[in-house]
Amino acid sequence: MIMTDYKNIIFSRHEFIGKVIFNRPGVLNAVDYDTIIEFKDILAKIAEDSDIRVLVITGSGEKSFIVGADQKEIKMQFHDEERAKSFEMQCRRGFSMLAGLGKPSICAINGYAFGLGLQLALACTFRIISFEAKMGLPEINMGFFPSMGATQRLTRIVGEAKAMDLILTGETIDADEAFRIGLASRIVPHEELDGFVGNFAEKLAEKSPLTMGLAMEAVSKGADMRIEDGLEHEARLSDICLKSDDAKEGIKARNEKRKPDFQGR
């Protein structure tokens, strides 16, 4: 187990799995300026670390993933327009870094995921939630809209009609509704969340990191292409995959009836 000290975030790596825990339980893991800077620094390290094949992101405590932006931070930004602009820019860049890691990320949502917290979760590959989860984008009730990627990522995940509903009403939805509309990919009992996510991450970490990255690129970039162009892009990426050492290892392992030992090449 390798751990790195930060003020507001616990970052660790165990074998091929990195884990980020937003650790401000006294404010339900609300994010301030320092926290988002720490998060970006961690993401930069993860991007460069080929030993990390899967990333798990969660919040400390029993009640909240991330309740949103820190209230003290919001008050400071009310009197400091430049700080407000910079904070939003740092969040946007951080969430784009997360979405563009090229390795699967799992957001484990154990409770509240509001505003900034949900927008961060939208940048993850998977959102696995407990039955206690509550999610929403309340920004509209304060006179602005969620502009750290929600209008784009949420629409691609749940469709335009439901995205409009969530963004324009600012209403909170429960775990069942989040799963029903496709916002959450899995839903599990609260007490089983950590174990389920850990097992899920381990299964992903056994796959070829090269193949996972190529498959993720095919899906994400293809969503913005005409289907003909998307199919061509898929074929190019598949050709890279099939020529890789990992593909050869996968076929060899199957023939030898053993688990493959993928190296990401």
N, C-alpha and C positions, 0 to 999 in steps of 0.2 A: 504493500500500500504506500503510495507516494502522495503527500499532502502539501499544499502551499498555503501560507498564511496570508489572509486578507482581512480587512477590518469588518466588512459587511457580508462577505461571501466565503463559504467553505468550499475549497476546490480540492478534489482528490482524484487519484487514478489507481485502479486495481486491474492489473493485466491490461486488457484492451478496452476497458470501459472508464471513461472520465465522468465525474459527477460534480455538479454545481448545485450548492444549496444556498439560496438566499436566506441569510441568517440575521434577520432583524425582527424576531418574534414579538418584541415589545410594541411594535407598530404594525403588526401583521404582515411583516416583510415588505412594507411600502418602500419604494425606490426613491432615493435622492440622487443628487448629482454625483457624489463620490461613488455610490454603488454602481451606477451605469458605467462610470469610467473603469472601475474594477472589472466589471463584466466584460467590457470590450478587451481589456488586457488579457483576461483569461481566454477569451475566444481566439485571440491572436496566437496564443501559445498552443491551443488545441489544433488550430489550423496547420501549424508547423510540426506537430507531433504525430508522426505516422504510426506510433504505437497505440494511439487512441483511435479506435474504429467506431465507437458508439459513444454518444454523449447523453447523460441523464441530467435533467434540470428539475429541481423541486424547491419547496420552501420549508423552513423549519417550523416546528410547532404542529398542533393538531387542527388549527382552524383555517389556515390561509396558505395559499401558494404565494400570490402577490396581490394585495388588496388594491394596489394602484400606485400613484405617485404620492410621495411623502407630503403630508399637510404643511410641515414647516418649509419644505422646498417650494410648495405652491405659493405660500405667503411671501417668501423671498422673491419669487419670480414676478409676483404682482407689482412689486416696486422696482423691478430690474428687468426691463424688456430684453436686454442683451443676454442675460442669464437664461431667460425663458426660451429664447431662440436657440441658444447653444444646447440647452438641456434636450429640447425636442430633436435637434440635429444629431446629438450623441445617441439618443434612443433609436432614431431611424437607422443610423449607421450600424449600431450594435445589432439590431434585429436583422438587418440585411446581411451582416457578417454571419449570423446564426443560420439564416436561410441558405446562405451560399457556402456552407462549410464543405459540402461534398461528402459528408458522412452523416448517417442517420442520427437524429436527435429525438429524445423522448421527453416530453413534458409530463411530469407526474403531478396532477392537480388534486390535492387532498382537501381543498376547501374553497375559499374565496379566490376568484380570478377576475378582477374587475379592471376596466380601463387599461392602463399600461400593462398590467399583468396578463390580461387576455391577449393584448396585442403582441406581447413577447411570445406567448404560447402559440399564436398563429404562425410564427416563424419556424416552429419546430416541425419535424417530419411527422411525429405522432403526438397525440394528446390522449393520455390514458388517465381516466378520472375515477375518483371514488364516488359512491352514492351520496356523499355529503357535499359534493362540489356545487358551487353556485357561481354563475358566470354572467357577465354583462358588460356593456359599453355605455356607462352613464354620462359620458361627456356632453351629450346633447342637452341634458338638463342644466348644464352650467353655461350654455351659450356657445359652445364650440363642438367640433366633431372629432372623433378619434382619427388622428392624422399621422400615426406612426406605423402605417402600413395596413391598418384594418380595412379601409375601403377597398383595397386591392386583394389582400390575402383572404379575408373573410369571404368575399364574393366568389373567389375561385374555389373555396372549400365547400360552402353551403349553397351557392347560387345567388343570383341578384335579388330575388324577391325576399328571401329570408335575411340576407345581409341588410337590405333596406329596412326591414322590420326591426332588427336588432339595433341598428345604428340610429334610426329616426325615433324610436320609442324610448331607447335607453333602458329597456326593461331587463330584469334579471331572469335567467332561465335556470332550471335545476338540471341535475345530471341526466335524468331520463330524456328530457327535451334535447339536451346537447348531443346525446348519443343518437336520438331519433333523426336529427337533421344532419348528422355527419360531422358535427364539430368535434366530437370525441370519437376516436377509433375503437376504444375499449372502455368498458365500465365495470368496476369490480368493487366488492365490499371494502369499506374504509380500512378495516384492520388488515386487509390482504394487499393493499396497494403497493407497499414497498417491496414485498416479496414477489408479487406478480411482475412489477416493472424490472426488478433485478433479473428474474428469469428471462423476461422478454429481451432485455439488453444482452444477456449472455448468448441467447440464440442468434441474435443479429451479429454479435462479435465473432461467431464461428464462421460466418460467410466471408467470401472474398471481398476485402475492402475496395479493390479495384472494380469488381463487378457491381457492387452496391452503388458506388459513385457514378458509374456509367448509366446504370438503370435510373438513378435519381435524376441525372441530367436529361435522359430521354423523356421522362415524364414531365419535369418542370419546364424545360424549354419547348417541348412539343406542345404544351398547353397554349403557347402564344403563337403557334404556327398554323398555317393551313395544313390539313391532314396529309396532303401529298408531300409537303416539305417535312412534316413531322415524321412521316414514314421513311423518308430518305435519311433524315438525321438519325433515326433509330437504327437503320441498316449500317450507317457508318460506325456508330458506337458499338454495335454488335460485332462488326468485323474486328475492331480493336480488342474486344473482349475474347473472341474466339481464338485470337492469335496469342493470347497471354499465357504465361506460365501457370497462372491460377486455373485456367480452363483445362490445361493439360493435366494438372494435378487433380482436379475434380473428376475427370474421366478415369484417370488411373486409380484413384481411391475407390471409385464405384466398382471398377473391375476387380479390385483387390478386396472389396467388401470391408472397407475401413473408413474412418473419418478423414476427410481431406485436411491437409495442413496448408492453408492458404497464406501466402506471403505478400500479397498486394502487388504482384508483378505480372 
